[in-house]
Amino acid sequence: MCFVEGAMLLSVLLMALYYHESLFPWLVTLGAFVLCGSGLSYLGRELKRKMASRREGMLTVTSVWLLLSVLGMLPYALSHATRHGVVDAFFESISGFTTTGTTILYQVEHLDKSLLFWRSLTQWQGGMGIVVFTIALIPVFGGGASQIYNAETTGITHDRFLPRISDVARWLWGVYLLETSLLFLLLWVGPMNCFDALCHAMTCISTGGYSTRDAGVAAYHSPYTEYVLSAFMFVGSLNITLVYFALKGQPRRLLRDEEFRSYAFFIALITLVLTLWLALHSEYGTLEETFRSALFMTTSLGSSTGFVTQDVTAWGGFAWMLALLLMFVNGCAGSTSGGLKMSRFSVLLKNLYNEFKKQIHPHLLTPVLMNGRQLSVSVVHQILAFCVLYVLLLLFGALVLLADGNGFISSLSLACSAISNSGPGIGEFAFSLGSATTLTKFTLCFLMLAGRLEVFTVIGILTPYFWKH
């Protein structure tokens, strides 16, 4: 995986050469990846064909994300782009790889183009998963590929429409690349130049949210750009397996999917409610501008992308609650989005409704159905356990941030934003975390990693039971 990342760095080197920028940070980073990859390959030369267990898959995925985030911070540190050295560099790196999009940088337009491209590239890789990408290109994991794939991908179950995990990963990355290419062309047609279109295409389809402009997407003053990005943020938050089938001529599999229909209704409803709220408070001059702002922010937060055109803090408490709800639920299982996922949220509501039925008819059998199929009791229990752990982590993070001297709204929104990989917060840290303390930054780093790897993968390896034979 370090070798794959090193190959990716060659494109950044070409970018630096094209813009006549310093090659030193990139040569050092490339050397670090190659050296680390060589060392790990030598240490594991006898274990390549060993069958990996689920425990090893969890540990491998978490270790890889941490390792690449540590090595990925080198360009920020060596370019002196951050104010607080290694801490800020690591934060920016892990925020990129986890597609959170929260930044500690203030003036990104003054950074080298190659560094901006690297920020976007980390999010693009993190969107579909670094490990899944490597499985697609270099299927050397033997029988353990399935366990590693399951430890990184999101959702209740993991659909395999092909017999080999490496083939599944390869086809999904093909769809991902196609979506990115199409969005790049559409953005380039608009007011963005080629470089900005490429970077925004990568950070949009990955639902990451990094921008090459200080003001974000608002800097382009383009309704066309906002509508295009809104559409692709929505696409990026859909189950990519179902998108694959839609592109293969089977759109009914997507349209009939219960999670897709619930998520589409959820986004449409929040957009309508937010449009009415903004219109009643005369936030904008025209109804079209009001609708566009509501649609953009709803799809941005609901997909965990985090692009901004407006400061949600200025919209008032009602809008804050809608924003937190969007960040909490987020997109569909099997997408690049973070958050709880609409499928789990639906199961929670259905199970709750069944409990109301049992209050009246205690002996009534009330299975939970998704797409007309009954979910096993073990799956429902796993979802409930996931949701409890997710909320506990969110509250734990918010409490740590409060203890560190941050405000209540800022702490709650930052914890929710980090664990859901959404990006923007509410309050004083709505756009940048550059002034936050070291404890706040490391707390958010932990939440970002845990949220990206579906909490069980990260929290599981911290339990004593994980290390028992």
Solvent accessible surface area in square Angstrom, and as a share of the most:
residue,aa,sasa,rsa
1,M,49,0.22
2,C,5,0.03
3,F,96,0.40
4,V,12,0.07
5,E,1,0.00
6,G,5,0.04
7,A,61,0.48
8,M,33,0.15
9,L,0,0.00
10,L,93,0.46
11,S,42,0.27
12,V,0,0.00
13,L,21,0.10
14,L,121,0.60
15,M,31,0.14
16,A,0,0.00
17,L,99,0.49
18,Y,161,0.61
19,Y,72,0.27
20,H,172,0.77
21,E,33,0.15
22,S,67,0.43
23,L,55,0.27
24,F,121,0.50
25,P,9,0.06
26,W,5,0.02
27,L,95,0.47
28,V,58,0.33
29,T,0,0.00
30,L,34,0.17
31,G,38,0.36
32,A,25,0.19
33,F,0,0.00
34,V,67,0.38
35,L,137,0.68
36,C,33,0.20
37,G,5,0.05
38,S,50,0.33
39,G,35,0.33
40,L,94,0.47
41,S,46,0.29
42,Y,139,0.53
43,L,132,0.66
44,G,21,0.21
45,R,121,0.44
46,E,144,0.64
47,L,108,0.54
48,K,114,0.48
49,R,184,0.67
50,K,107,0.45
51,M,131,0.58
52,A,20,0.15
53,S,55,0.35
54,R,120,0.44
55,R,99,0.36
56,E,67,0.30
57,G,0,0.00
58,M,29,0.13
59,L,63,0.31
60,T,44,0.26
61,V,0,0.00
62,T,4,0.02
63,S,52,0.34
64,V,18,0.10
65,W,0,0.00
66,L,74,0.37
67,L,55,0.28
68,L,1,0.01
69,S,0,0.00
70,V,64,0.37
71,L,22,0.11
72,G,0,0.00
73,M,27,0.12
74,L,40,0.20
75,P,0,0.00
76,Y,0,0.00
77,A,28,0.22
78,L,52,0.26
79,S,39,0.25
80,H,159,0.71
81,A,21,0.16
82,T,18,0.10
83,R,172,0.63
84,H,103,0.46
85,G,35,0.34
86,V,92,0.53
87,V,35,0.20
88,D,1,0.01
89,A,0,0.00
90,F,26,0.11
91,F,1,0.00
92,E,0,0.00
93,S,1,0.00
94,I,2,0.01
95,S,0,0.00
96,G,0,0.00
97,F,0,0.00
98,T,0,0.00
99,T,1,0.00
100,T,0,0.00
101,G,14,0.13
102,T,15,0.08
103,T,20,0.12
104,I,5,0.02
105,L,13,0.07
106,Y,91,0.35
107,Q,111,0.49
108,V,10,0.06
109,E,88,0.39
110,H,140,0.62
111,L,34,0.17
112,D,63,0.33
113,K,69,0.29
114,S,1,0.01
115,L,3,0.01
116,L,6,0.03
117,F,13,0.06
118,W,0,0.00
119,R,6,0.02
120,S,3,0.02
121,L,8,0.04
122,T,1,0.01
123,Q,0,0.00
124,W,26,0.09
125,Q,1,0.00
126,G,0,0.00
127,G,2,0.02
128,M,21,0.09
129,G,1,0.01
130,I,2,0.01
131,V,0,0.00
132,V,1,0.00
133,F,19,0.08
134,T,4,0.02
135,I,1,0.00
136,A,2,0.02
137,L,102,0.51
138,I,70,0.35
139,P,58,0.36
140,V,67,0.38
141,F,35,0.15
142,G,37,0.36
143,G,42,0.40
144,G,0,0.00
145,A,14,0.11
146,S,30,0.19
147,Q,54,0.24
148,I,6,0.03
149,Y,9,0.03
150,N,35,0.18
151,A,4,0.03
152,E,9,0.04
153,T,28,0.16
154,T,11,0.07
155,G,10,0.09
156,I,37,0.19
157,T,94,0.54
158,H,53,0.24
159,D,73,0.38
160,R,115,0.42
161,F,47,0.19
162,L,49,0.24
163,P,112,0.70
164,R,142,0.52
165,I,9,0.05
166,S,7,0.04
167,D,39,0.20
168,V,0,0.00
169,A,0,0.00
170,R,109,0.40
171,W,124,0.43
172,L,7,0.03
173,W,16,0.06
174,G,38,0.37
175,V,8,0.05
176,Y,1,0.00
177,L,99,0.49
178,L,100,0.50
179,E,17,0.08
180,T,8,0.05
181,S,50,0.32
182,L,89,0.44
183,L,0,0.00
184,F,37,0.16
185,L,96,0.48
186,L,60,0.30
187,L,1,0.01
188,W,123,0.43
189,V,120,0.69
190,G,22,0.22
191,P,74,0.47
192,M,5,0.02
193,N,78,0.40
194,C,58,0.35
195,F,13,0.06
196,D,4,0.02
197,A,0,0.00
198,L,53,0.26
199,C,1,0.01
200,H,0,0.00
201,A,0,0.00
202,M,9,0.04
203,T,0,0.00
204,C,0,0.00
205,I,1,0.00
206,S,0,0.00
207,T,0,0.00
208,G,0,0.00
209,G,11,0.11
210,Y,6,0.02
211,S,18,0.11
212,T,7,0.04
213,R,79,0.29
214,D,70,0.36
215,A,58,0.45
216,G,8,0.07
217,V,2,0.01
218,A,27,0.21
219,A,24,0.19
220,Y,21,0.08
221,H,158,0.71
222,S,11,0.07
223,P,62,0.39
224,Y,89,0.34
225,T,1,0.01
226,E,12,0.05
227,Y,77,0.29
228,V,19,0.11
229,L,0,0.00
230,S,5,0.03
231,A,54,0.42
232,F,21,0.09
233,M,0,0.00
234,F,47,0.20
235,V,46,0.27
236,G,5,0.05
237,S,0,0.00
238,L,9,0.04
239,N,22,0.12
240,I,11,0.06
241,T,11,0.06
242,L,18,0.09
243,V,13,0.07
244,Y,15,0.06
245,F,22,0.09
246,A,28,0.22
247,L,102,0.51
248,K,116,0.49
249,G,59,0.57
250,Q,79,0.35
251,P,63,0.40
252,R,160,0.58
253,R,119,0.43
254,L,21,0.11
255,L,100,0.50
256,R,160,0.58
257,D,20,0.10
258,E,32,0.14
259,E,11,0.05
260,F,29,0.12
261,R,128,0.47
262,S,37,0.24
263,Y,1,0.00
264,A,31,0.24
265,F,138,0.57
266,F,21,0.09
267,I,9,0.05
268,A,60,0.47
269,L,78,0.39
270,I,9,0.05
271,T,7,0.04
272,L,103,0.51
273,V,47,0.27
274,L,7,0.03
275,T,12,0.07
276,L,99,0.49
277,W,59,0.21
278,L,0,0.00
279,A,46,0.35
280,L,146,0.72
281,H,94,0.42
282,S,94,0.61
283,E,73,0.33
284,Y,42,0.16
285,G,76,0.73
286,T,82,0.48
287,L,130,0.65
288,E,83,0.37
289,E,57,0.26
290,T,3,0.02
291,F,84,0.35
292,R,32,0.12
293,S,4,0.03
294,A,0,0.00
295,L,37,0.19
296,F,0,0.00
297,M,1,0.01
298,T,0,0.00
299,T,4,0.03
300,S,0,0.00
301,L,6,0.03
302,G,0,0.00
303,S,0,0.00
304,S,0,0.00
305,T,0,0.00
306,G,11,0.11
307,F,3,0.01
308,V,25,0.14
309,T,16,0.09
310,Q,63,0.28
311,D,50,0.26
312,V,15,0.09
313,T,38,0.22
314,A,79,0.61
315,W,14,0.05
316,G,25,0.24
317,G,39,0.38
318,F,88,0.37
319,A,2,0.02
320,W,61,0.22
321,M,126,0.56
322,L,19,0.10
323,A,4,0.03
324,L,22,0.11
325,L,66,0.33
326,L,3,0.01
327,M,2,0.01
328,F,46,0.19
329,V,0,0.00
330,N,0,0.00
331,G,0,0.00
332,C,2,0.01
333,A,10,0.08
334,G,24,0.23
335,S,10,0.06
336,T,5,0.03
337,S,0,0.00
338,G,3,0.03
339,G,3,0.03
340,L,0,0.00
341,K,1,0.00
342,M,8,0.03
343,S,6,0.04
344,R,13,0.05
345,F,44,0.19
346,S,11,0.07
347,V,0,0.00
348,L,48,0.24
349,L,95,0.48
350,K,60,0.25
351,N,31,0.16
352,L,97,0.48
353,Y,134,0.51
354,N,13,0.07
355,E,73,0.33
356,F,128,0.53
357,K,72,0.30
358,K,72,0.31
359,Q,140,0.62
360,I,128,0.65
361,H,108,0.48
362,P,96,0.60
363,H,175,0.78
364,L,75,0.37
365,L,162,0.80
366,T,25,0.15
367,P,62,0.39
368,V,8,0.04
369,L,79,0.39
370,M,19,0.09
371,N,76,0.39
372,G,68,0.65
373,R,191,0.70
374,Q,120,0.53
375,L,32,0.16
376,S,57,0.37
377,V,101,0.58
378,S,78,0.50
379,V,34,0.20
380,V,11,0.07
381,H,110,0.49
382,Q,95,0.42
383,I,4,0.02
384,L,53,0.26
385,A,49,0.38
386,F,6,0.02
387,C,9,0.05
388,V,88,0.51
389,L,37,0.18
390,Y,3,0.01
391,V,57,0.33
392,L,103,0.51
393,L,14,0.07
394,L,12,0.06
395,L,88,0.44
396,F,107,0.45
397,G,0,0.00
398,A,8,0.06
399,L,116,0.58
400,V,30,0.17
401,L,0,0.00
402,L,65,0.33
403,A,91,0.71
404,D,37,0.19
405,G,70,0.67
406,N,19,0.10
407,G,37,0.35
408,F,128,0.53
409,I,64,0.32
410,S,8,0.05
411,S,0,0.00
412,L,47,0.23
413,S,1,0.01
414,L,4,0.02
415,A,0,0.00
416,C,4,0.03
417,S,1,0.01
418,A,5,0.04
419,I,0,0.00
420,S,0,0.00
421,N,0,0.00
422,S,0,0.00
423,G,5,0.04
424,P,21,0.13
425,G,7,0.07
426,I,5,0.03
427,G,27,0.26
428,E,120,0.54
429,F,14,0.06
430,A,11,0.08
431,F,115,0.48
432,S,17,0.11
433,L,0,0.00
434,G,3,0.03
435,S,86,0.55
436,A,9,0.07
437,T,67,0.39
438,T,71,0.41
439,L,95,0.47
440,T,1,0.01
441,K,3,0.01
442,F,95,0.40
443,T,13,0.08
444,L,2,0.01
445,C,6,0.04
446,F,64,0.27
447,L,0,0.00
448,M,1,0.00
449,L,9,0.05
450,A,0,0.00
451,G,7,0.06
452,R,16,0.06
453,L,0,0.00
454,E,17,0.08
455,V,0,0.00
456,F,77,0.32
457,T,10,0.06
458,V,6,0.03
459,I,31,0.15
460,G,17,0.16
461,I,20,0.10
462,L,114,0.57
463,T,56,0.32
464,P,105,0.66
465,Y,172,0.65
466,F,16,0.07
467,W,152,0.53
468,K,123,0.52
469,H,230,1.03
